[in-house]
Amino acid sequence: MTSTRWRGIALIWLGCVLFDASQTVLFMHAVGRQSWLLIFVFEAVSWLPWVLATPLVVLLARRYPFTRGRIAVAMTVHAAAFILIGLTAQAWFAMLQAVMNPWAYPQQPTFVEAWRTSLSYQVLPYLIVYALILGIVFIGDARERTARLNEELSKAQLAALRRQMEPHFMFNTLNSIAGMVREQRTDAAVNMIVGLSEFLRRSTEDSHRPQVTLAEEVEYLQRYVDIQKVRFGERLQVSVDIPEKVLRAQVPNLLLQPLVENAIKHGIAKRVVGGTVRVSATGENGTLRLSVCNDGPTAATEFEPTAAGVGLSNLRTRLRILHGDQSELQLQRAASGEAEVVVTLPLREA
């Protein structure tokens, strides 16, 4: 168990001991007993065996859970542990009574007398304590397993979505290379292959990371833009306006690349003169806002705010897995009439 978990258990025991000791002191004070400090110390110290035995109970709870096919073994082990711990705690309780005489009996009880007197009414509290420890362990472990399974499921979904993106990107890039080869633009095709190889190498190195810093994402984007500039030449212009203060923000891996790819495919590629893709970011009030804007198409009949290809649909799903309702992706018209994709997500530094 982690140190945090043990600290939590220690605090729970401290609270229980203080509560039990305070209740006893208040009762004894109400009936006229004045030795409240001695009673408080006695009640607090009497639970020490159970406090020390808690790690053993936790270990047994995890090693011998009440699962199908193992119930008989688990009951036997836990019954034996309860009897051992209970007898030890009872011996400690009786010894404290014999030594401290907290109830101020006229004749101080012996160890045997204290043992015989308190044995019957200590069994039920001890049984409740043992059952509570088991219950807390079982419930805590079940919650951890559920959280771990959900995390693994999310990772698997993100990995699957990423694998969906890679063939999509590869198909578009290889199709461009094939076009250059047909046009006998050999040097450009070779440069594009080299750029694609470097991009995929860097992408593969970070494939296990669902999120990266915005600075790393901008670097990936630059490599992608270098590949596309081989294809479009001067027809493609890309500007990146991202303030340094948000470069350490965490963003989904391969966030900007599909947005820019979408802008190039549906905007720049359709114009003979090409155009400009503008990437910007702002961070304020705990929210990171990313914008990818292109200057075409501008006609109302050509602009479809609800349109979403593989890239945008994939990204919406990844954002929902990572951030739930705290994230959003919108395809809209900018104030200048240009097509714009805006992504908002929580501003969290790496």
C-alpha positions as CSV (number, residue, x, y, z in Angstrom):
1,M,0.0,0.0,0.0
2,T,1.1,3.5,-0.7
3,S,2.3,5.9,2.1
4,T,-0.8,8.0,1.4
5,R,-3.1,5.1,2.0
6,W,-1.3,4.3,5.3
7,R,-1.6,7.9,6.4
8,G,-5.3,7.7,5.7
9,I,-5.7,4.5,7.8
10,A,-3.7,6.1,10.6
11,L,-6.0,9.2,10.5
12,I,-9.1,7.0,10.6
13,W,-7.8,5.1,13.6
14,L,-6.9,8.4,15.3
15,G,-10.4,9.7,14.8
16,C,-12.0,6.5,16.0
17,V,-9.8,6.3,19.1
18,L,-10.4,10.0,20.0
19,F,-14.1,9.6,19.5
20,D,-14.4,6.4,21.6
21,A,-12.2,7.9,24.4
22,S,-14.1,11.1,24.5
23,Q,-17.5,9.4,24.7
24,T,-16.3,7.3,27.6
25,V,-14.9,10.3,29.4
26,L,-18.1,12.3,28.9
27,F,-20.2,9.4,30.3
28,M,-17.9,8.9,33.3
29,H,-17.9,12.7,34.0
30,A,-21.8,12.6,33.9
31,V,-21.9,9.9,36.6
32,G,-19.5,11.8,38.8
33,R,-16.1,10.2,38.0
34,Q,-13.4,12.8,38.1
35,S,-10.3,10.9,36.8
36,W,-11.1,11.8,33.2
37,L,-7.5,12.0,32.1
38,L,-6.6,8.5,33.2
39,I,-9.8,7.2,31.6
40,F,-9.0,9.0,28.3
41,V,-5.5,7.6,28.2
42,F,-6.7,4.1,29.1
43,E,-9.4,4.1,26.3
44,A,-7.0,5.5,23.7
45,V,-4.2,3.0,24.5
46,S,-6.5,0.0,24.7
47,W,-7.0,0.1,20.9
48,L,-3.2,-0.1,20.2
49,P,-3.2,-3.9,19.3
50,W,-5.9,-3.3,16.7
51,V,-4.0,-0.4,15.3
52,L,-0.8,-2.4,15.0
53,A,-2.7,-5.4,13.6
54,T,-4.4,-3.4,10.8
55,P,-1.6,-4.1,8.2
56,L,-1.9,-7.8,8.9
57,V,-5.7,-7.7,8.4
58,V,-5.2,-5.7,5.1
59,L,-2.7,-8.2,3.9
60,L,-5.0,-11.2,4.7
61,A,-8.0,-9.4,3.1
62,R,-6.1,-9.1,-0.2
63,R,-4.6,-12.5,-0.1
64,Y,-7.7,-14.3,1.0
65,P,-10.7,-12.4,-0.5
66,F,-14.2,-13.9,-0.4
67,T,-14.3,-14.9,-4.0
68,R,-16.1,-17.9,-5.5
69,G,-14.3,-21.1,-4.8
70,R,-12.3,-19.7,-2.0
71,I,-15.0,-18.7,0.5
72,A,-14.3,-21.6,2.9
73,V,-10.5,-20.9,2.9
74,A,-11.1,-17.2,3.4
75,M,-13.5,-17.7,6.3
76,T,-11.1,-20.1,8.0
77,V,-8.1,-17.8,7.7
78,H,-10.0,-14.7,8.8
79,A,-11.6,-16.5,11.7
80,A,-8.2,-17.6,12.9
81,A,-6.8,-14.1,12.5
82,F,-9.7,-12.6,14.3
83,I,-9.3,-15.0,17.3
84,L,-5.6,-14.4,17.5
85,I,-5.9,-10.6,17.3
86,G,-8.9,-10.6,19.6
87,L,-7.2,-12.6,22.3
88,T,-4.1,-10.4,22.1
89,A,-6.2,-7.2,22.3
90,Q,-8.2,-8.7,25.2
91,A,-5.0,-9.6,27.1
92,W,-3.7,-6.0,26.5
93,F,-7.0,-4.6,27.7
94,A,-7.0,-6.7,30.8
95,M,-3.4,-5.9,31.6
96,L,-4.1,-2.1,31.3
97,Q,-7.1,-2.5,33.7
98,A,-4.9,-4.4,36.2
99,V,-2.2,-1.8,36.1
100,M,-4.1,1.4,35.8
101,N,-7.5,0.6,37.5
102,P,-9.1,3.5,35.4
103,W,-12.6,2.9,36.9
104,A,-11.2,3.5,40.4
105,Y,-12.4,0.2,41.9
106,P,-11.9,0.0,45.7
107,Q,-9.9,-3.1,45.2
108,Q,-7.7,-3.1,42.1
109,P,-8.6,-6.0,39.9
110,T,-6.1,-8.7,39.0
111,F,-5.2,-9.6,35.4
112,V,-7.4,-12.8,35.5
113,E,-10.4,-10.9,37.0
114,A,-10.1,-8.1,34.4
115,W,-9.8,-10.7,31.6
116,R,-12.9,-12.7,32.8
117,T,-15.0,-9.6,33.4
118,S,-14.4,-7.8,30.0
119,L,-14.1,-10.9,27.7
120,S,-17.8,-11.2,27.0
121,Y,-18.6,-7.6,26.1
122,Q,-15.4,-7.1,24.0
123,V,-16.2,-9.8,21.4
124,L,-18.8,-7.8,19.5
125,P,-16.8,-4.5,19.2
126,Y,-13.8,-6.5,18.1
127,L,-15.9,-8.4,15.5
128,I,-17.3,-5.1,14.2
129,V,-13.8,-3.6,14.0
130,Y,-12.4,-6.6,12.0
131,A,-15.4,-6.6,9.7
132,L,-15.0,-2.8,9.1
133,I,-11.3,-3.2,8.2
134,L,-12.2,-6.0,5.7
135,G,-15.1,-3.9,4.2
136,I,-12.9,-0.8,3.7
137,V,-10.2,-2.8,2.1
138,F,-12.6,-4.7,-0.3
139,I,-14.4,-1.5,-1.3
140,G,-11.2,0.5,-1.8
141,D,-9.6,-2.3,-3.9
142,A,-12.8,-2.6,-6.0
143,R,-12.8,1.1,-6.7
144,E,-9.1,1.0,-7.6
145,R,-9.7,-1.9,-10.0
146,T,-12.6,-0.1,-11.6
147,A,-10.6,3.1,-12.0
148,R,-7.7,1.0,-13.4
149,L,-10.0,-0.8,-15.9
150,N,-11.5,2.5,-17.0
151,E,-8.0,4.0,-17.5
152,E,-6.9,1.0,-19.5
153,L,-10.1,1.2,-21.6
154,S,-9.5,4.9,-22.3
155,K,-5.9,4.2,-23.3
156,A,-7.0,1.4,-25.6
157,Q,-9.6,3.7,-27.2
158,L,-7.1,6.5,-27.6
159,A,-4.6,4.0,-29.1
160,A,-7.2,2.7,-31.6
161,L,-8.2,6.3,-32.6
162,R,-4.5,7.1,-33.1
163,R,-4.0,4.0,-35.3
164,Q,-7.1,5.3,-37.3
165,M,-5.4,8.6,-37.8
166,E,-2.1,7.2,-39.1
167,P,-3.5,5.3,-42.1
168,H,-5.6,8.3,-42.9
169,F,-2.6,10.6,-42.9
170,M,-0.4,8.1,-44.7
171,F,-3.0,7.6,-47.5
172,N,-3.2,11.3,-48.2
173,T,0.6,11.8,-48.1
174,L,1.4,8.7,-50.3
175,N,-1.3,9.8,-52.7
176,S,0.5,13.2,-53.0
177,I,3.9,11.4,-53.5
178,A,2.4,9.3,-56.2
179,G,1.1,12.4,-58.0
180,M,4.6,14.0,-57.9
181,V,6.1,10.8,-59.4
182,R,3.6,10.9,-62.2
183,E,4.4,14.5,-62.8
184,Q,8.1,13.5,-62.8
185,R,8.9,15.8,-59.8
186,T,11.4,13.3,-58.5
187,D,13.3,15.6,-56.2
188,A,10.1,16.9,-54.6
189,A,8.8,13.3,-54.1
190,V,12.1,12.2,-52.5
191,N,12.0,15.2,-50.1
192,M,8.5,14.4,-49.2
193,I,9.3,10.8,-48.5
194,V,12.2,11.9,-46.3
195,G,10.0,14.4,-44.4
196,L,7.3,11.7,-44.0
197,S,9.8,9.2,-42.6
198,E,11.0,11.8,-40.0
199,F,7.5,12.7,-39.1
200,L,6.4,9.1,-38.6
201,R,9.6,8.3,-36.6
202,R,8.9,11.2,-34.1
203,S,5.2,10.2,-34.0
204,T,6.0,6.6,-33.3
205,E,8.4,7.5,-30.4
206,D,5.5,9.3,-28.7
207,S,2.7,6.9,-29.7
208,H,2.3,5.7,-26.0
209,R,1.6,9.2,-24.8
210,P,-2.1,10.3,-25.1
211,Q,-1.0,13.9,-24.3
212,V,2.0,16.0,-25.1
213,T,3.0,19.6,-24.5
214,L,1.8,22.2,-26.9
215,A,5.4,23.0,-27.8
216,E,5.9,19.3,-28.9
217,E,2.7,19.5,-30.8
218,V,3.8,22.6,-32.6
219,E,7.1,20.8,-33.5
220,Y,5.1,17.9,-35.0
221,L,2.9,20.4,-36.9
222,Q,6.0,22.0,-38.4
223,R,7.3,18.7,-39.7
224,Y,3.9,18.1,-41.3
225,V,3.8,21.6,-42.8
226,D,7.3,21.0,-44.3
227,I,5.9,17.9,-46.0
228,Q,2.9,19.7,-47.4
229,K,5.0,22.7,-48.6
230,V,6.9,20.2,-50.9
231,R,3.6,19.5,-52.5
232,F,2.0,22.9,-52.6
233,G,5.1,25.2,-52.8
234,E,4.3,28.9,-52.5
235,R,0.6,28.2,-52.7
236,L,0.6,27.2,-49.0
237,Q,1.4,29.6,-46.3
238,V,1.2,28.7,-42.6
239,S,1.5,31.1,-39.7
240,V,1.7,30.0,-36.1
241,D,0.9,32.5,-33.3
242,I,1.2,30.8,-30.0
243,P,2.4,32.7,-26.9
244,E,5.2,31.2,-24.9
245,K,3.2,31.1,-21.7
246,V,0.9,28.3,-23.0
247,L,3.6,26.1,-24.7
248,R,3.8,23.8,-21.6
249,A,0.1,23.2,-21.7
250,Q,-1.0,19.6,-22.2
251,V,-2.9,18.8,-25.4
252,P,-4.0,15.5,-27.1
253,N,-1.2,13.9,-29.1
254,L,-1.7,14.8,-32.9
255,L,-4.2,17.5,-32.2
256,L,-3.0,20.3,-34.6
257,Q,-1.9,18.1,-37.5
258,P,-5.4,16.8,-38.4
259,L,-6.9,20.3,-38.0
260,V,-4.3,21.8,-40.4
261,E,-4.7,18.8,-42.7
262,N,-8.4,19.5,-42.8
263,A,-7.8,23.2,-43.5
264,I,-5.5,22.4,-46.4
265,K,-7.7,19.7,-47.9
266,H,-11.0,21.6,-47.8
267,G,-9.6,25.1,-48.1
268,I,-6.2,25.7,-49.6
269,A,-6.2,22.7,-52.0
270,K,-9.4,23.9,-53.7
271,R,-8.0,27.3,-54.6
272,V,-5.7,27.8,-57.6
273,V,-3.9,30.6,-55.8
274,G,-3.6,28.6,-52.6
275,G,-4.0,30.5,-49.3
276,T,-2.9,30.8,-45.7
277,V,-3.6,28.6,-42.7
278,R,-3.3,30.5,-39.4
279,V,-2.8,28.6,-36.1
280,S,-3.2,30.5,-32.9
281,A,-3.7,29.8,-29.2
282,T,-4.8,31.7,-26.1
283,G,-4.9,30.7,-22.5
284,E,-7.0,32.4,-19.8
285,N,-9.3,31.6,-16.9
286,G,-8.1,28.0,-16.9
287,T,-9.1,27.4,-20.5
288,L,-6.9,26.8,-23.5
289,R,-8.3,27.9,-26.9
290,L,-6.8,26.7,-30.1
291,S,-7.8,28.1,-33.5
292,V,-7.0,26.8,-37.0
293,C,-8.3,29.2,-39.7
294,N,-8.0,29.1,-43.5
295,D,-9.1,31.7,-46.1
296,G,-11.2,29.4,-48.2
297,P,-13.9,28.5,-49.1
298,T,-15.8,31.7,-48.2
299,A,-19.1,31.3,-50.0
300,A,-22.0,30.5,-47.8
301,T,-23.1,27.6,-49.9
302,E,-19.7,25.9,-49.7
303,F,-19.3,26.3,-45.9
304,E,-20.8,23.5,-43.8
305,P,-20.4,24.0,-40.0
306,T,-21.6,20.5,-39.3
307,A,-19.2,18.8,-41.6
308,A,-16.7,16.4,-40.0
309,G,-14.4,14.0,-41.8
310,V,-12.3,11.3,-40.3
311,G,-9.9,13.8,-38.7
312,L,-12.4,16.0,-36.9
313,S,-14.7,13.1,-35.8
314,N,-11.6,11.2,-34.5
315,L,-10.4,14.3,-32.6
316,R,-13.9,15.0,-31.1
317,T,-13.9,11.4,-29.7
318,R,-10.4,11.7,-28.2
319,L,-11.3,15.1,-26.6
320,R,-14.4,13.5,-25.1
321,I,-12.3,10.6,-23.7
322,L,-9.6,12.8,-22.2
323,H,-11.7,15.8,-20.9
324,G,-15.4,15.0,-21.2
325,D,-17.6,18.0,-21.1
326,Q,-14.7,20.3,-20.3
327,S,-13.6,20.2,-24.0
328,E,-15.3,21.3,-27.2
329,L,-14.5,21.3,-31.0
330,Q,-16.4,23.7,-33.2
331,L,-16.3,24.3,-37.0
332,Q,-17.5,27.8,-37.6
333,R,-17.1,31.0,-39.7
334,A,-14.6,33.5,-38.3
335,A,-15.4,37.2,-38.2
336,S,-13.5,37.7,-41.4
337,G,-15.7,35.1,-43.2
338,E,-13.0,32.4,-43.2
339,A,-13.5,28.8,-42.1
340,E,-12.3,28.2,-38.6
341,V,-12.0,25.2,-36.3
342,V,-11.8,26.1,-32.6
343,V,-10.8,23.7,-29.8
344,T,-11.3,24.5,-26.2
345,L,-9.9,22.3,-23.4
346,P,-8.7,22.7,-19.8
347,L,-5.5,24.6,-19.4
348,R,-3.2,22.2,-17.6
349,E,0.6,22.4,-17.6
350,A,2.7,19.3,-18.1
